[in-house]
C-alpha cells in the first residue's frame, strides 16, 4: 500500500512539473520592447473608423507619425474610447485613442504604446 501511495505522489509531482513547463500554462512577463496586440478584424476596424466619424471625435491638431509598437510622446493628450465604440468593440474599451485627420491610434494606457493604427 505504501508503494502505491509513493508512486502516486511521484506521478502527481511529475504531472505538476510538466504543466508548469507547458507553454501557455503560465504567463511569462512580457519582454521589454514587445508590444501587445488586440488583433482587430477588418470589420472591427471599419466600425471604429465609422463611429469615430459619426460621433465626431475631435481630431488632434498634430499629425503624429507613430507606428504600431512605438510609445506615444508624453505631451500627447489621449482620449478615452467612447462608450458606443467600447460596446461594439469590447477589446479596446480600456484603451485610449489619438485621432488625427488621417489615422486613429489605439493606445495601451499602461505603457502608452500604440497597439493598433487604423488608416
N, C-alpha and C positions, 0 to 999 in steps of 0.2 A: 504494500500500500504506500509506503514511504517513497519507493522508487517512482511510482506513478505520479505522486504529488511533485517530486523533484523534477521529473521530465516535463510535467505540465508547466511548472514555473520557468524552466529554461525555454520552452517553446513560447510561452507568453512574452518573455523578455525579448526574444529574437523577433517576434512579430512587432512588438513595440518599437524596437530599433529600426526595423525595416520601414515602418510607417513614418518615422521621423526623418528618414533619409529619402523618402519618396518626394520627387519634385511636385510642388503644388500642394503638398500636405501642410507645410509650414510656409509662412511668408517671410522671405528674407528681406531685410531693409533694402530699399532702392539705392542703387549706387548713385553717387553724386554725379550730376550731369545727365542722368537719364530722365526721360520725360514720360509722364503718364499720358495715356491716350484715352479718349472717350469713344472712339470708333463710331462716329455718326454715319448713318446711311445717307444715300443721296436724297431720299425723301425727307429725312430729318433736317438735312442742310437746307433744303428748299423751304421747309416750313419755317425754320428760323429766319431765313432771308426775307420771306414774305411777311412774317409777323413783325420783324424789325421795321419794315416799310409801313405796314398797316398801323402799328402802334406809334409811329412817328418817333422812334427812339432818337434822341438828339445825337447827331454825329459830332465827333470831336473836330476841333479846328486843325489840329496837326494830323498830317497823313503819315502816321507811323509805319515804318518798314521793319516789321518784326516777323521772323519765321517761326514755325511750329517748333517748340522746344526751347526757344530763347526766353530770357527774362524780360519783363516789361520794365522800362525805366521808372524809377521812384516818383518822378514828377507827374506821371500819367494818372489821371483820375478815371478809375474804373466804375462801371455802373452795375448794380445788381441785375440779375436776369429777371425780366418782367414776369409776373405770376402766370400769365397765359402761356408764355413760351415754356416756363417750367412745367406746366401741366401737359403740354403737348410733347415735350422732350425732357422727361424727368432726369435723365442722366446729366444734364447741365444745370439743374436747379440751384445747386450750391456754388456754381461758378460765377465769374464776373465777366462783363462784356466791355469791349472797347470797340466802338463803331466809328468808322471813317466813311468818307464818300465812296470808297471802293471795296472796303473789307469789313468783316465782322470778326474780331478776335475773341476767342473764348479763352479765359484765363483761369488757371487754378489759383484760388485765393490763398492757399497755404504757402506756395513757393513763388507766386507771381510769375509763373511761366505760361506761355501760350500753349494750349493743348489742341487747339483747332483754329484754322484760318478758313473763313468762308468768303470766297470772292464774289 
